[in-house]
């Protein structure tokens, strides 16, 4: 049995190693996420041709219900172990059993409530789907503490390998089930298989077995963190899913299938890069809480890295969508193109900087901003429903986009830091927008002079856009590469990021 190892705070002399370590950790997580997203994209393309929109909509609705329940299941125990500035040796057993006990209670509640949810949406076939997903949820939550212990000791390479293996197994299972004609169960059973494999692999990577110990003192240490962590997680989950719930209820399950596909694939850059960087950054930044100038230096540096990578990818999705969608998914999904383009812009705005609440471990103000955003976005979406999925996408872009910009002001309580963040992000947005205009012009000329085949048009527009963007920021990206390879040393100073 492995003891829970401690990861001490880094001394000030080692602060200049933060960025190289983050880049290396993010490299592994990025590759794992890239592989996972490629598998997910391939799975989506294949299943879109084998299944019908109703299958996607039914699974999307069930996923929203299960995801909402998961907000209560994860009481923040795993995150507490990452953010804690003290030793976790005395807290980890209590954290594990508290997490697992609540997960068991809520999974059972999902099973009990499944028939009523199915009746509300007038879909009896939703009941068995929710029952199986409840089991899958329990398995997922059971490994939360192990996953965060791996993050705490910064073993991102091992975590990346685990996630890549899970993605591969899930893909193979989903395609096999869809090919066999199992419909929505291709999603459900492949997800269950992935969570079973995840549990075995994470217990293997971090071979710690919890003791039968539950400490009241540890629970008192966890409770204040857990309460606001769960509250803000619920608030933001609703913010990011209320559109799916309202589309499914008022526009129908098939409409939700179209909207859900547009939503999920439009956020690929955010899911790929944001999650990879966030997994590493939010484990590293708590080590700088005692040194605010260096903390904010790191915050803005990582934020610039995030938006500099996501902006061109989101712009590429916007301009290439009319050419790529029919090729990948078939003409029956063409109604998803406009919502997809709008939501791709939304994804870029959401990535204007890394989440300041998670960076600071301040979950109380995160909850209040999330609650306010939920009220505004719910009203905006309701008013936009007569305009279909595109109208809902515009409502999400405006309401959630505004909250994404406001979160740094709320978290830091500093107008200067918010202005600094906007100044840092502006060049990337402006360059991506300008490059997109040039790319669309090049696409038009190519279509008139050479060929109007959609594959060639998409290749031309994306190549021109990324070529212009890469040329403008080549020095910056080369600097990140030199830091990653150790050719350049870096020190965190001031609010601008790099110092030599």
VENQUIGI-V384720 format. One record per residue. N is the residue number from 0. PHI is phi in radians with two decimals (* if undefined). Layout:
n=N phi=PHI
n=N phi=PHI
This chain:
n=0 phi=*
n=1 phi=-1.58
n=2 phi=-1.32
n=3 phi=-1.29
n=4 phi=-1.45
n=5 phi=-1.70
n=6 phi=-2.10
n=7 phi=-1.19
n=8 phi=-1.10
n=9 phi=-1.36
n=10 phi=-1.20
n=11 phi=-1.00
n=12 phi=-1.12
n=13 phi=-1.77
n=14 phi=-1.05
n=15 phi=-1.25
n=16 phi=-1.61
n=17 phi=-1.08
n=18 phi=-1.10
n=19 phi=-1.01
n=20 phi=-1.18
n=21 phi=-1.10
n=22 phi=-1.09
n=23 phi=-1.23
n=24 phi=-1.10
n=25 phi=-1.13
n=26 phi=-1.03
n=27 phi=-1.18
n=28 phi=-1.19
n=29 phi=-1.15
n=30 phi=-1.11
n=31 phi=-1.13
n=32 phi=-1.13
n=33 phi=-1.07
n=34 phi=-1.09
n=35 phi=-1.10
n=36 phi=-1.25
n=37 phi=-1.10
n=38 phi=-1.09
n=39 phi=-1.16
n=40 phi=-1.13
n=41 phi=-1.09
n=42 phi=-1.09
n=43 phi=-1.11
n=44 phi=-1.12
n=45 phi=-1.15
n=46 phi=-1.21
n=47 phi=-1.11
n=48 phi=-1.54
n=49 phi=-1.61
n=50 phi=-1.93
n=51 phi=-2.04
n=52 phi=-0.94
n=53 phi=-1.07
n=54 phi=-1.11
n=55 phi=-1.10
n=56 phi=-1.15
n=57 phi=-1.11
n=58 phi=-1.18
n=59 phi=-1.07
n=60 phi=-1.14
n=61 phi=-1.09
n=62 phi=-1.16
n=63 phi=-1.11
n=64 phi=-1.10
n=65 phi=-1.17
n=66 phi=-1.09
n=67 phi=-1.11
n=68 phi=-1.09
n=69 phi=-1.08
n=70 phi=-1.08
n=71 phi=-1.40
n=72 phi=-1.16
n=73 phi=-1.52
n=74 phi=-1.42
n=75 phi=1.48
n=76 phi=-1.10
n=77 phi=-1.12
n=78 phi=-1.10
n=79 phi=-1.02
n=80 phi=-1.18
n=81 phi=-1.37
n=82 phi=-1.39
n=83 phi=-1.03
n=84 phi=-1.54
n=85 phi=-1.76
n=86 phi=-1.15
n=87 phi=-1.82
n=88 phi=-0.98
n=89 phi=-1.49
n=90 phi=-1.85
n=91 phi=-1.16
n=92 phi=-1.15
n=93 phi=-1.08
n=94 phi=-1.04
n=95 phi=-1.11
n=96 phi=-1.25
n=97 phi=-1.11
n=98 phi=-1.06
n=99 phi=-1.21
n=100 phi=-1.11
n=101 phi=-1.19
n=102 phi=-1.08
n=103 phi=-1.12
n=104 phi=-1.08
n=105 phi=-1.32
n=106 phi=-1.11
n=107 phi=-1.14
n=108 phi=-1.14
n=109 phi=-1.07
n=110 phi=-1.05
n=111 phi=-1.23
n=112 phi=-1.51
n=113 phi=-0.93
n=114 phi=-1.09
n=115 phi=-1.26
n=116 phi=-1.12
n=117 phi=-1.09
n=118 phi=-1.16
n=119 phi=-1.08
n=120 phi=-1.66
n=121 phi=1.01
n=122 phi=-2.35
n=123 phi=-1.13
n=124 phi=-1.29
n=125 phi=-1.31
n=126 phi=-1.06
n=127 phi=-1.10
n=128 phi=-1.09
n=129 phi=-1.16
n=130 phi=-1.11
n=131 phi=-1.23
n=132 phi=-1.15
n=133 phi=-1.13
n=134 phi=-1.16
n=135 phi=-1.08
n=136 phi=-1.06
n=137 phi=-1.05
n=138 phi=-1.11
n=139 phi=-1.12
n=140 phi=-1.23
n=141 phi=-1.05
n=142 phi=-1.78
n=143 phi=-1.06
n=144 phi=-1.14
n=145 phi=-1.07
n=146 phi=-1.07
n=147 phi=-1.32
n=148 phi=-1.17
n=149 phi=-1.12
n=150 phi=-1.11
n=151 phi=-1.06
n=152 phi=-1.58
n=153 phi=1.10
n=154 phi=-1.60
n=155 phi=-1.31
n=156 phi=-1.12
n=157 phi=-1.11
n=158 phi=-1.12
n=159 phi=-1.12
n=160 phi=-1.13
n=161 phi=-1.04
n=162 phi=-1.12
n=163 phi=-1.15
n=164 phi=-1.13
n=165 phi=-1.10
n=166 phi=-1.07
n=167 phi=-1.13
n=168 phi=-1.15
n=169 phi=-1.12
n=170 phi=-1.06
n=171 phi=-1.08
n=172 phi=-1.17
n=173 phi=-1.12
n=174 phi=-1.13
n=175 phi=-1.08
n=176 phi=-1.21
n=177 phi=-1.13
n=178 phi=-1.08
n=179 phi=-1.39
n=180 phi=1.49
n=181 phi=-1.55
n=182 phi=1.04
n=183 phi=-1.07
n=184 phi=-1.21
n=185 phi=-1.09
n=186 phi=-1.23
n=187 phi=-1.16
n=188 phi=-1.28
n=189 phi=-1.18
n=190 phi=-1.13
n=191 phi=-1.10
n=192 phi=-1.06
n=193 phi=-1.09
n=194 phi=-1.26
n=195 phi=-1.11
n=196 phi=-1.12
n=197 phi=-1.03
n=198 phi=-1.05
n=199 phi=-1.12
n=200 phi=-1.18
n=201 phi=-1.19
n=202 phi=-1.18
n=203 phi=-1.30
n=204 phi=-1.13
n=205 phi=-2.12
n=206 phi=-1.37
n=207 phi=-1.84
n=208 phi=-1.94
n=209 phi=-1.13
n=210 phi=-1.55
n=211 phi=-1.36
n=212 phi=-2.46
n=213 phi=-2.34
n=214 phi=-1.77
n=215 phi=-1.13
n=216 phi=-1.13
n=217 phi=-1.14
n=218 phi=-1.12
n=219 phi=-1.17
n=220 phi=-1.26
n=221 phi=-1.36
n=222 phi=-0.98
n=223 phi=-1.07
n=224 phi=-1.14
n=225 phi=-1.11
n=226 phi=-1.01
n=227 phi=-1.31
n=228 phi=-1.08
n=229 phi=-1.16
n=230 phi=-1.06
n=231 phi=-1.23
n=232 phi=-1.11
n=233 phi=-1.14
n=234 phi=-1.04
n=235 phi=-1.31
n=236 phi=-1.10
n=237 phi=-1.15
n=238 phi=-1.01
n=239 phi=-1.49
n=240 phi=-2.26
n=241 phi=-1.09
n=242 phi=-1.11
n=243 phi=-1.12
n=244 phi=-1.10
n=245 phi=-1.28
n=246 phi=-1.11
n=247 phi=-1.09
n=248 phi=-1.32
n=249 phi=-1.72
n=250 phi=-1.85
n=251 phi=1.88
n=252 phi=-1.16
n=253 phi=-1.10
n=254 phi=-1.12
n=255 phi=-1.13
n=256 phi=-1.05
n=257 phi=-1.17
n=258 phi=-1.13
n=259 phi=-1.10
n=260 phi=-1.12
n=261 phi=-1.08
n=262 phi=-1.12
n=263 phi=-1.11
n=264 phi=-1.40
n=265 phi=-1.20
n=266 phi=-1.70
n=267 phi=-0.97
n=268 phi=-1.05
n=269 phi=-1.13
n=270 phi=-1.13
n=271 phi=-1.28
n=272 phi=-1.49
n=273 phi=-1.07
n=274 phi=-1.20
n=275 phi=-1.06
n=276 phi=-1.23
n=277 phi=-1.09
n=278 phi=-0.97
n=279 phi=-1.52
n=280 phi=-1.07
n=281 phi=-1.28
n=282 phi=-1.54
n=283 phi=-1.63
n=284 phi=-1.07
n=285 phi=-1.00
n=286 phi=-1.28
n=287 phi=-1.88
n=288 phi=-1.03
n=289 phi=-1.38
n=290 phi=-2.36
n=291 phi=-0.93
n=292 phi=-1.01
n=293 phi=-1.27
n=294 phi=-1.05
n=295 phi=-1.23
n=296 phi=-1.04
n=297 phi=-1.15
n=298 phi=-1.00
n=299 phi=-1.24
n=300 phi=-1.14
n=301 phi=-1.19
n=302 phi=-1.14
n=303 phi=-1.10
n=304 phi=-1.08
n=305 phi=-1.10
n=306 phi=-1.25
n=307 phi=-1.16
n=308 phi=-1.54
n=309 phi=-1.40
n=310 phi=-0.94
n=311 phi=-1.17
n=312 phi=-1.20
n=313 phi=-1.12
n=314 phi=-1.09
n=315 phi=-1.11
n=316 phi=-1.11
n=317 phi=-1.10
n=318 phi=-1.38
n=319 phi=-1.66
n=320 phi=-0.96
n=321 phi=-1.08
n=322 phi=-1.55
n=323 phi=-1.45
n=324 phi=-0.98
n=325 phi=-1.08
n=326 phi=-1.24
n=327 phi=-1.43
n=328 phi=-1.90
n=329 phi=1.65
n=330 phi=-1.18
n=331 phi=-1.18
n=332 phi=-1.86
n=333 phi=-1.07
n=334 phi=-1.18
n=335 phi=-1.52
n=336 phi=-1.13
n=337 phi=-1.13
n=338 phi=-1.00
n=339 phi=-1.04
n=340 phi=-1.12
n=341 phi=-1.13
n=342 phi=-1.26
n=343 phi=-1.16
n=344 phi=-1.11
n=345 phi=-0.99
n=346 phi=-1.10
n=347 phi=-1.14
n=348 phi=-1.16
n=349 phi=-1.09
n=350 phi=-1.77
n=351 phi=-1.06
n=352 phi=-2.75
n=353 phi=-1.15
n=354 phi=-1.04
n=355 phi=-1.20
n=356 phi=-1.17
n=357 phi=-1.17
n=358 phi=-1.10
n=359 phi=-1.58
n=360 phi=1.22
n=361 phi=-1.79
n=362 phi=-1.71
n=363 phi=-1.14
n=364 phi=-1.11
n=365 phi=-1.09
n=366 phi=-1.10
n=367 phi=-1.15
n=368 phi=-1.16
n=369 phi=-1.10
n=370 phi=-1.12
n=371 phi=-1.14
n=372 phi=-1.11
n=373 phi=-1.08
n=374 phi=-1.10
n=375 phi=-1.15
n=376 phi=-1.18
n=377 phi=-1.07
n=378 phi=-1.13
n=379 phi=-1.08
n=380 phi=-1.16
n=381 phi=-1.05
n=382 phi=-1.20
n=383 phi=-1.55
n=384 phi=-0.97
n=385 phi=-1.05
n=386 phi=-1.67
n=387 phi=1.35
n=388 phi=-1.11
n=389 phi=-1.14
n=390 phi=-1.10
n=391 phi=-1.10
n=392 phi=-1.09
n=393 phi=-1.12
n=394 phi=-1.06
n=395 phi=-1.12
n=396 phi=-0.97
n=397 phi=-1.28
n=398 phi=-1.23
n=399 phi=-1.31
n=400 phi=-1.08
n=401 phi=-1.09
n=402 phi=-1.15
n=403 phi=-1.12
n=404 phi=-1.36
n=405 phi=-1.33
n=406 phi=-1.13
n=407 phi=-1.19
n=408 phi=-1.10
n=409 phi=-1.20
n=410 phi=-1.22
n=411 phi=-1.59
n=412 phi=0.98
n=413 phi=-2.47
n=414 phi=-1.13
n=415 phi=-1.08
n=416 phi=-1.21
n=417 phi=-1.14
n=418 phi=-1.12
n=419 phi=-1.04
n=420 phi=-1.12
n=421 phi=-1.14
n=422 phi=-1.11
n=423 phi=-1.13
n=424 phi=-1.45
n=425 phi=-0.94
n=426 phi=-1.04
n=427 phi=-1.26
n=428 phi=-1.11
n=429 phi=-1.10
n=430 phi=-1.16
n=431 phi=-1.10
n=432 phi=-1.15
n=433 phi=-1.10
n=434 phi=-1.13
n=435 phi=-1.13
n=436 phi=-1.10
n=437 phi=-1.10
n=438 phi=-1.11
n=439 phi=-1.15
n=440 phi=-1.13
n=441 phi=-1.10
n=442 phi=-1.08
n=443 phi=-1.10
n=444 phi=-1.11
n=445 phi=-1.10
n=446 phi=-1.12
n=447 phi=-1.34
n=448 phi=-1.67
n=449 phi=-2.11
n=450 phi=-2.77
n=451 phi=-1.91
n=452 phi=-1.17
n=453 phi=-1.09
n=454 phi=-1.12
n=455 phi=-1.18
n=456 phi=-1.11
n=457 phi=-1.11
n=458 phi=-1.11
n=459 phi=-1.13
n=460 phi=-1.12
n=461 phi=-1.19
n=462 phi=-1.09
n=463 phi=-1.11
n=464 phi=-1.06
n=465 phi=-1.18
n=466 phi=-1.12
n=467 phi=-1.13
n=468 phi=-1.08
n=469 phi=-1.11
n=470 phi=-1.15
n=471 phi=-1.12
n=472 phi=-1.92
n=473 phi=-1.07
n=474 phi=-1.11
n=475 phi=-1.14
n=476 phi=-1.17
n=477 phi=-1.15
n=478 phi=-1.11
n=479 phi=-1.08
n=480 phi=-1.13
n=481 phi=-1.15
n=482 phi=-1.15
n=483 phi=-1.07
n=484 phi=-1.50
n=485 phi=1.51
n=486 phi=-1.33
n=487 phi=-2.24
n=488 phi=-1.57
n=489 phi=-2.42
n=490 phi=-2.32
n=491 phi=-1.51
n=492 phi=-2.47
n=493 phi=0.99
n=494 phi=-1.95
n=495 phi=-1.70
n=496 phi=2.04
n=497 phi=-1.76
n=498 phi=-2.49
n=499 phi=-1.77
